[in-house]
């Protein structure tokens, strides 16, 4: 498959970098929705696979959220096969709505389906990798959403190039490219992307972020997405360092609680991260744990005047007694 258009070469270059560390005989799978970003990713993977001696396939997740979802998935699978990917799997995902909304529920269902399917398909391969088609535009939207939520440096750091979920490594080889590049690559490769109507539905936060970015660019000039992604890269390095320090700073804790003295002298940036680790270990669900919850717990150490107990998500109660802080799951029925 050729790369006569610069957009094709850009996509292939990103995939090439992602495949570079895989041993011969590995399995690389494109996660394909049928949209332009993931189709360009699929074509670039097919073009690069032979050079890296990897088996290149695709997984199409059918969320079942729209009437035509099955037809869309089958069309995406056919286009993946047409560019030379094999194996190609279409898998269903059960989306269970949660308090975090449909977007978050669909994302979690998608990652679970991708990880489980990739793991099953990779049994005879020395290593496997799932490629995601997120672009620089997606990264900018992610950073803007994190800024709107006031979620701190880790949220503002956006999406990493490489991550591991449920034992499966995921890479984002197109994260440095604008969405226009994947659009142009699809045209050059003769692919027909699907236009998801949900991408125009303002009920979803990501769609509103996309609209806001366009308005910001109109008001402030071009380059907003580049600036936000550059900020994310810088903050990710900072957040990685702080997280590593926080891992080392988590104090011993058990039935007798945590000594206030082990927390109070930590720098605030470290202490908030240590608190989050303690609360997650005690059973608070990550998706429901907010900066406000962490700040309230921190006040038990830094501004103690007899307050509490605090009631946190996951039926967790946090209280202070003398020189110790106790993290205790609530007894149901009381």
N, C-alpha and C positions, 0 to 999 in steps of 0.2 A: 504494500500500500504506500503510495507516494506521499510526499510532504512538500508539494510545490508552492503552497500558499504559506506566508509567514505565520499565520495563525495555527496551521497544522504543525509546523516546526516547533512553535512555542509549546503546544500541548504535548508533543512527543518528548520535548526536552524535560518537561516536568515529570512525566511518567518515567523517563529514563533514569532520572535521579532517584525516584522511589524504588525502582527495581534493582538499583546498583548493588545493594547489599544482600540480595537474596542468593542462596546457593543454587546451583544447577538442579533442575527438577522440581523447583518450588512451584506452588500454585498461586497465581495472582488473579484476583477477582474484582471486576468493576461492579460497584453498586449502582444500578441503573434505574432511574425513575421513568425514563422516556423523554425527559426534558433536554434542552440543548447542552447544558453543562455535562450531564452524565453521558450523553451520547458521544460528545467530543472526547470525553475520557475513555469511553469504550473503544473508539476508533484508534486513539493514540496507543492504548494498551495493545490492541491487536497488531499495530504496526511495529511495536518495540519488542514483542514477546520473543520472537525467534532469536534476535541478537543476544538476549539475556538467557536463553535456554530455559525458559519457564513456560509452564502451561498457563494459558490465559483464558479465563472464562468470565462469566457475568452472573450476578444474582439480581433478579427483579422482584421487589417486594410489592405484593398487592395488598394494600391496606383495606380494601373493600369499603372505602368511605364515599365513593361516588358510583353512580349506576354503571358508568362505562369503564370502571377501574380494571375489570378483567380484560376487556378489549385493548385498553392502553398497555397493560402489562404484556400481552401477547405480541402486540406490535413492536414494543421495545425489545422483546426477546428475539423476534425475527430480525430486527435491524442489527442486533448484536451478533447473531449467527451470520448475517450477510457480510459483516466486516471481518469475519474469521474467528470469532471467539467460540470456544468450546472447552468445557461444558457450559451450558446456559440453563439456569434454573429459575423458574417462577415459583415463588413461595408466598403463602398467605401470612398475614400478620393480624393478630387479634388486638384491636385497639380498645383498651378499657379506659374510659374517661376518668380523670382524677381531678382533685382540686386545683391542679396546676394548669388545667385546660387541655383542649384537644391537640394543640400543637405538641405539647410536651409528651402527651400520651402516645401520639403517633410516632414521635421520635424514639421513645423508649421501646415501643413495639418493633420498630424498624431495626434498631441496633440488635435487639435480641434475636430477631429472625435472621439477620445477616451473620451474626456470630455463630449461631447454632448451625446454620446451613453451611457456612464456610468450614467450620470444624469438621462436619460430617464429610464434606467433599474432599477434604485435605488429608484424609487418613493415610494415604499411600505416598504423601509428599513430605520432604524433609522440613518444609516450612510453608506457611501460607500468609497472605496479605490481602486485605480488602482495601480497594481504592475508592475514595469518596470524591465527588465532583464539586466540592465547594470552591468558590472563586473569591477573589479579592472583594467583590461586592458583598458576598455573604459575610465575609469577615468584618467589613465595615458595619453592616447591619447588626452583627452580633455585639460589636463594641458599643454601638449607640444604644442598644437595648440594655446592656450592662450599665452604661452611664445613667440611663433613665431610672434604673432600679436602685442605683446607689449601692451596688453590690461589692465595691472594693476592687483592689488591684487584680485579683485572680479572675474576676468576671470581665474586667476591662482588658485582660490579656487575650481575650478572644479564643479562637479554636487553635490548638496546636497542630503542627504539620503531622505529627505522629502521636497516636494514643493507643491504649490497649483497653478493650472492654470485653468482659466475660472470656478472657483468655485469648481473644483474637486481636491481632494488631491491625489498626486502621491508619491509612495514610491519606493525606490531602495534597496530591501533587500539583493541583492547579490553583492553590491558594494565593499565589503571587500574580495571577493573571486576571484581568478584568473580564467581566461577563461578555463583553463585545467580542473578545478573542474566541471564546467557545462558540458563539453564534457564527462567526466568520468561518471557523473550522468546520462546523456542521455543513455550511453551504458548500465549502470546498470539497468535502467528502461525500456530498450528495445525500446527507441524512435529513430525515424529516422529524424535527422535535415536536413533542406534544406540549401544548400550552395549557398548563394546569389552571383552571378557573379560580382555584383557591389563592393563586398568586395575585389576584386582583381583588380579593375579599378583605375589606378594611376591618373586618371583625378580628382578624389575626394580627397580633402585635408586629410580626416580622414584616407584613405588608405595609403597616403604618410606618415602620422604620424606613422601609424602602422609599416611601413617598417623602418622608421627612428629609432623607439624604438628598433626594433630587431637588427639593426646595432649598436646602442649604447650599447646594452647589450653584443653584441659580442666583442665590443672594450673595454668596461669598466668593464665587469663582470656582473653576475646576480644581480637582485634586483632593477633594474631601475624603474620598474613599482611600486614597493613598496615604493621607495624613493619619487617618484612624488606624489603618493596618500597621503603619510604622510605629504608632503609639503602642499598639498591642504587642508588637515584637519587643519593644523596650520594656514594657511592663511585665511581660512573660518572664524575662530574665530575672527581674527583681523578685517576682512572685515565687519563682522556682527556688531562689536562694532563701527567701524567708520561710518557705515551706520546709526546706531541708533543715534549717535551724530550729523550726518549731517541732519537727519530729524528734530532734535530739533533746528538746526542752520539756517534753511531756513528763510530768512527775509521776511517781508511783501512786497508784490509787487502787482501792479495793473496798471491802465492806466498811472500813473505818473512814472512808472519804479521802479528800485531798487536803494536805496542809496548806493553809493560807500563805505561810512563809515561802512555799515552793512556787507561788504564783505572783505575789505582790511585787517582787523585785524585777520581774521580767519587763522588758520594754513593751509598751502598749501594742506595737505591731506584732510582736511575738506572742504576747499573752492572748490576744484575740484569736490567733490561730490555734494556740494550745487549748483554749476553751472549746473551740469548735471540735477539735479532736476528742476531747473528753466527752462532750455531749453526744457526738456520733457513736462513740464506744459504749455509752450508756443506753443507747437505743433511740435517740432522736433521729427521725428520718431526714436525710440530707436535703431533699427538695423542699421541706417545710421549715427548715431552720434558717431564720433570718438574722441579719446583722443586729436587729433590735433585740432578739433573744440573747445573742451573745453579749451585747452591751449590758443587759439587765443582769446577767450572770456575773459579768465583770464588776458590777457595782457591789456585789456581795464581798468583793475583795478590796476594792479601792474606795468605796463610799458606804461602808457598813454602818447602819444605824438601826438595826433590828428588823429590817424588811424581810419579806418572804413568808412562806416558801413560794418559789416561782413555779408556775405550771407551764410546761413546754410541750411541743408536739411529741407524739409518741408516748403519751401518758407518763412523761418524765417530770419529776419534781426535784427542784434544786433548792437547797437551803443551807444556811450557815449556823453552826453551833460552836461558839467559842473560836477555837483556832483551826477549825476544819470546815470544809465545804462538802456537803453530801449530795450525791446524784442518785436518786432512787426512783425506779419506775413506780407509778401509782398502782395501788392495789385495786383492781377492778371490783366494782360492787360496793365500794365504801364511799 
